[in-house]
Amino acid sequence: MLTGLIDQQLLTMKWGHLMFLSASLEQLDPALLAFVKCHITSPLKWEALRVLAEHDGVWLDTARLAREAHRTPTEITPTLAGLVAEGLVDELDGTYRLPPDEPTSVVLHRLIEVTRHSQDWRHIIATYLLQRSQSGGSTIATAAA
């Protein structure tokens, strides 16, 4: 019940309107929702994870990651350091990769795949990022507590 309430809060805009989704809340994958809430905390983080996932375990240097994310190395370096600190990304001598068989990597690949085909999921991510930016970075669950 609490998970459903938190998910509803995730999908509720700051001004109190629930997003209109073609899928019901019960049809949304809870693992994907949890990944969004915990790890997709900025557009740059989402973009960095997307680029790393496209290369499926291949080590990439900062310059290439920045280029593929349409950012500068200076912009992406702190994001990569945060992803390493969270344990989502491996770092070795200034190169980065998404660990290929880690559970979080598998969930990220599923999230990327579902966002390619689902406007609802793109809407969820965009709304969550918008709400985070408007609340100064606090999560919806934190703001509601």
C-alpha positions, 0 to 999 in steps of 0.5 A: 500500500505504501509503495502505491502511495509513493508511486502516486506521489511520484506521478503527481505534479507539484501543484497536485494534478495526477498525470494522465497515463494510458497505463494504470499505476498497477501496470507500471513496473515497480523496479523501473519506478524505483530506479527512476526515483533513486537514480534518475535525478538529473537530465545529465545523469539520465543522459550519461547512463543512457550513453553508457548503456548503449555501449554495454560494458565497454570502457569509455573515456570522459571525452567520448562520453561527453561528446555522445551526451552532447556535453563538455568533459567539465560538465559530465565529470562530476556526474560520472563521479556521482554515478561511481559513488552510487555504485552504478558505474565502474571507473578505471584510469579515467574510463567508465563503463556500466557493469554488464551483469549487475542487477541495476544495469539490467534494470537500466537496460529495461528502462531505456527499452521501455522509454523507447516505446512508451510515451508514458515512461518518457512522461514519468521521467520528464515529470520527475526531473521537472519536479526535482528541479522545482523543489531544489533537488529533493525527491517527491517522497522526501517532500511529502514526508 
